[in-house]
């Protein structure tokens, strides 16, 4: 969601530091997650446009932490997320989902990985779209985003006290799915009794 807002701000040349301009721009932002049967994924739509691939580009990655630190943007996104979550049966990820957006979630998982592994994974993702990207650029961007997100005044990145840590540095996707599936089953059983 923050990436989609960032994309909108970039497109509209919104001055991130002008609170009134930001608030005004947010009035024209409509975000929605839409299931795409072709990709078998839920994808982000910004004002009825599928922007899933656009929000993963480096131009957005370079600005998203700055935009996500803006109080009005956080308030906007949290309200949208809580509205979606009110229906239950939803899985959400984000850097403040378990601490701010859904502090009473039935299951919280804090996913992490060794920084070198994270850089390599992100590099592979970005390289497929932009072969000119360097490993160094990706590393610097991730480090900067982590620093900004962990040190912002509003909703900083931190692990919820009751979150289960999932370090996936050495896990395959199937191994991760197996672990998480078990945790989900355990949480369902605990909340149904």
Secondary structure, DSSP 8 states (H G I E B T S, - for coil): -HHHHHHHHHHHT--TT-HHHHHHHHTT--EEEEEETTTTEEEEEETTEE-TTGGGSHHHHTTHHHHHT-HHHHHHHHHHHHHHHTT-------TTIIIII-TT-S--EEEE--HHHHHHHHHHHHHTT-TT--HHHHHHHHHHHHHHHHH-SSS-----TT-EEEE-TT--HHHHHHHHHHHHHHHHHHHH-
